[in-house]
Amino acid sequence: MIPPMKWFSKSYVFEKFSKNPANMLVVTGVLGWVLSSAAQIFAIAINDKISPKEKMFLIPQEIADAVVNCVSFYTVTSGVKYIGKKLTNTAKLRTDAVSKLLKDRGLILEKGAERVKNKAYAGDWNFDITKLPDYESKIESVYKPFNNGAEVIASLVGSIISSNLITPIFRNHYAAKKQKELMSYNKKNTQQNLTPFQQKVSFADYQKLIYSRPKSGNLKV
């Protein structure tokens, strides 16, 4: 198990994220959601203007909201990041320098050329540039900067989609549902504290109440 204090050491952070900066965007994004949600929950908990009964609804709602935010952000951002990585690993997206290296190795299927059976070419879904025999010695230094850049851009796109499109839809839907439950609870609680006469608030009910009273004397209206 990694000691918690090591998580904050410069060497550990550099070792963990220097080779793949896109991962840092995902981690810091999720961490930002967690901290902002924790601050919101804490603010509700210490707010004297919010009754304990309302806090019983609001705090679980904020916790659920935080879960939706974090899960949506991580899932969508990681998913789009994976797509970006897959496109570069399979060499569907590549720079001219990477194309030259692959072409020199006969890994790019030229137009009109016949495909060799059971051989994966650049752009095939099962092709992985990182699995080539001389990847570390001759290809990585050219490929890795491009791959990192593509993953960072994909992560940014994923975070924008998650934060501005998907997360607000789920969050607003859940918040609207919980708001109705809270309003229903408050209305029910208010009704229980009213007298039977106060609960009959409609004019029709008032008329029925008046006409149902026993008449006294012979006075007619």
N, C-alpha and C positions, 0 to 999 in steps of 0.2 A: 504493500500500500504506500502511495506517495504521501509524504508528510505535507499537511496543509500549507505550512509556511513556504514550502518549495514552490508552490503554485505561483507565488508572487516574486520569486527570484528572477533576475534578469536572464540568467543563463538558461533556466527552464523555459521561460517564455520564448526566448530566441530559438532554442533548440526545437520547441514544439511548433512554432509558427513561421520560422524563417524560410523553410522549404515549401510551405504552402500558405501564403498570406490570406487566401480566401477563407480558410478555416477560422482565422482570427476574426473576420467579419461576422461569421455565423455565431461564434462564441460570444463576442462582445455585444452583438445584437440581442441575443437571448438574455444575457446578463443585464442589459439595459432594461428590457421588459420586466425582469424579475425585480430589480431594484425600484423601478417606478411603481410597480404594483404594490410592493411592500410598503412604500411610502404612502400610497393612497389608503391602504388598509389601516396603517398606523394612524393616519390623520382622522379616519372615521372613528377608530377605537377611542381616541382621546378627545373627540369633539363633544363638549358638554351640551351643545344645542341639539344633538341627535339623541332621541330617547333609547333606552336599552332594547325595547321591543323592535324599534326600527333598525338598530344595529344587528339584531339577530337575522334580519333579512339582508342588509347591505353588505356586511362583512363576508358571508358565504357567496354573495353575488360577485363581489370584487375578487375573491379567490378563484371562483370559476372563470371570471373574465380574464384573470391572469393566466390561467391554464390554457384558455383558448388562444390568447395572444402568443404565448411562448410556443405552444405546439404548432400553431399555424405558421409562425415565423420560421421555426426550425425546419418543419416539414417542407414548406414551399421553397425556402431559400436553399436548403440542402438538395432538394430535387432538381431545381434549375441549375445549381452548381454541378450536380452529377451529369446533367445533360451536356454542359459545357466541357466537362472533363472527358466525357465519352466521345464527343466530336473531335477533340484534339488527339486523344489516345488512338482513335481509329484513323486519324489523319484525314478525316473528311474536311476539317479545317486545318490548314497548315500554311506556313510561310514559304516563300520561294526558296529560302535556304534549306528548310526541311524537305521540300519537294526534291531538291537537287540530291540530297543525301539518299533519299528513298529511290530516286530514279537510277542513281549509280549502282544501287544494289538490286535493281530489277524488280522493285516492289510496287511500281506504278504500272498499271495495265494501260498500255498505249492504245489509241484508237485503231481498230482493225486487227489488233494482235489477238492471238488465241489464248484463252485462259488455261493455265496449267492446272490439272486436276489436283484437288486437295491443297492448293496453295492460296493463302490469304494475301490479298493486295491492299494497298492503301485505299481507304474508303470503305472497305468491307466491314460489316458490323463485328465480325470476329477477329479483326486485325487489331493488334496492340503493339504500338511502336516501342513501348517500354520493355517488351519481351524479346526484342531483337538481340542477338548475341553480342554485338558491339555497341549496345545502347549506352552503357556507362562510359565507355572509353571515347566514343566519337560522336554520338548523337545527342546525349543528354544536355551538354553545354549549349547546343543550338536550340533544342526543343523546349527545355524546361522554362526559360523566361517567357516564351510565347504561351505555354500551357498555363503558367501562373497568371499571366495577364488575362487569358480567356476565362479562367475560373473566377477571378476577381470581378470581372465585368458581369459574368453570369450570376454571381452572388448578389451583386448590387441590383441587378434586374429582378432577381427573386425576392429580395427584401422590399423593393418598391411595390411589386405585385402583392406581396403578403400584407405589408403595412397599410397600403392605400386602397386595396380592392377587397381581398378575401377576408382579412381580419375584421374590418369594420362591418361587413355584412353579417358574419357570425355573431360579433359582439352586440350589434344593434338588435338583432333578432332575439338573442338571449336576454338582453337588458329590457326589451319591450315585454317579454314574457314575465320576467321577474317583477317589473313595474306593475303589471296587471295584478299579480299575486299580492303585492304589497298594498295596492289600492283596495283590493277586495278584503284583505285582512283588516285594514284600517276602518273600512266601511262597516264590516261585521262587528268590530270591536266597539265602534261608535254606537251602532244600533243597540248593542247589548246594554249600554249604559244609559239609554233613553227610557223614559216612562212609556207605557203603552200608548198614551195619548200623543206623545211626541213622535212616536214611530209612524203614526198615521198622518202623513204630511200632505197628502193630496186633497184637493178640494172636494172630489167625489167622496172620499172616505170621510171627510169632515161633514158633508151633507148627510151621509148615512148615519153617522154618529148622532147628529142633531135630531133627525127624524125618528130615530129609534128610541129616543127618550120618552118616557110616559107623559101624556098630556095632563095638565092640571087645570081644573075649572072648565068653563065653556067658552073661553076666549078663542076666537078664530082669527086667523091671519089671512 
